[in-house]
């Protein structure tokens, strides 16, 4: 339960920081979180808030806790009150994730061996973007990022070799058709597996 307690404390801190996150010109704002050795500083964002909320709502141990329900209600109330500001912030976070993913795809296109070796690490950026898009829902402010990520996915396809098992899921439910980039890895042109 200690792990759940820490995650709920983090969720409470993220919900409390949501107005600061939305009012900040930055994607991430610093927050203090309780820790076993005292307080620690973490980076808060709407994406981190949605990730923490989704993890707690997915757990049988925590989904029905009043603090988790209250956090969902507060997030939804904020979404109703200021959807443009909220989705603009999510869009900015998605753009930052897409920028990182684009750098990786450019490396694949340039046959940079490091990018091929680092796929397990780099695919986490794409996975985080997919999670954020699915958790945030549909909104016109998110469409440019969604389209950009799909375009980058298509640029990755020529170097991609499929596999039966996902490279990683991090507990995220995956659909092989929608998340094809998890099921395999890119290979260099001179790789016999390609």
Secondary structure, 3 states (H helix, E strand, C coil): CHHHHHHHHHHHHHHHHHHHHHHCCCCCEEEEECCCCCCEEEEECHHHHHHHHHHHHHCCCCCCCHHHHHHHHHHHHHHHHCHHHHHHHHHHHHHHHHHHHHHHHHHHHCCCHHHHHCHHHHHHHHHHHHHHHHHHCCCHHHHHHHHHHHHHHHHHHCCEEECCCCCCCCCCCCCCCCCHHHCEEECCCCCCCC
